[in-house]
Amino acid sequence: MTVTEQSVWRFTDDRRQLTTAQRRPTRVLAYVQAGATLWDYGIRPEGIFGSGHDGAAPDRAKTGTLPLDTVDYRGAGDALDVDTLLRGDPDLVVAVSYGHGQIYGLDPDTAKHLEERVPVVVVDVGQARTLDRVAERFAELALALGGTRDPGADGELAAARERLRGVVGARPDRPRVVALSPAGPEQVHIARPAMWPELRVLAELGVALVAPDEGPGVNWSTDGWDRAAALSPGIVLTDIRSNAVPLDGIDDPAWAAARQGAHIVPWNPEPLCSPQALARFLHLVADAVEAARAV
């Protein structure tokens, strides 16, 4: 990954595929998570696209501070074909993968035909990666594309880590934290914390994440709301993506009783992977821990 004396741009992605170009790409099309992360380094994508979970409009839970008035949203799911993706004449596509190099959010045939027409760089954001490593790879790509680091971002993240570690470790009565994605009035997807890089960061800082019982589901355990209530959360990290049901709309009696004293933290399971974004998330969790202890 470098710009050589011959002005050939190079980047090796997480599939170990080398992408080269005669000049540094300037018109980037990105999966929404990647585009929002690159924007934190000053790279404005010319377009973004979503996954099958998304709809006709961009999911504001995923877009961070992207200037959506100047970034073209191509759509998501069945609405995506190669011609739609290429309508802005991108000279590079930045995609993500959850392992095995498969491009997330695109039909395999669409991804194949896309790569035949424009260079594609893939960043692995899967469970095998630490969030620090994912963030490092996005930083390397952003800098290769001409982006810059926010000079205060790393310090802000370090301070957020230390704040959360201190708040959690100040007393032995750590509030129980449950991460979940509401599926509807009858069911909820409860996260298995060890499978989510950003939740592993919380665990490393001492947060008492509660796991559902063993059973089907690699990343989630899908249960009734009574099972979520039985975990007795003091803090709930709730999925705020557009495909999740708003937590306020859940009126299951057992859950309503359990939630009554819990503190709610918005959680995006497809997090922006910049120091600024992670610092904001850690501060939200630290705020909730402090509030839980003040009760």
Secondary structure, 3 states (H helix, E strand, C coil): CEECCCCCEEEECCCCCEEEECCCCCCEEEEHHHHHHHHCCCCCCCEEECCCCCCCCCCCCCCCCCCCCCCEECCCHHHCCHHHHCCCCCCEEEEEECCCCCECCCCHHHHHHHHCCCCEEEEECCCCCCHHHHHHHHHHHHHHCCCCCCCCHHHHHHHHHHHHHHHHHCCCCCCEEEEEEECCCCEEEEECHHHCHHHHHHHHCCCEECCCCCCCCCCEEEEEHHHHHHCCCCEEEEECCCCCCCHHHCCCHHHHHHHCCCEEEEECCCCCCCHHHHHHHHHHHHHHHHHHHHC
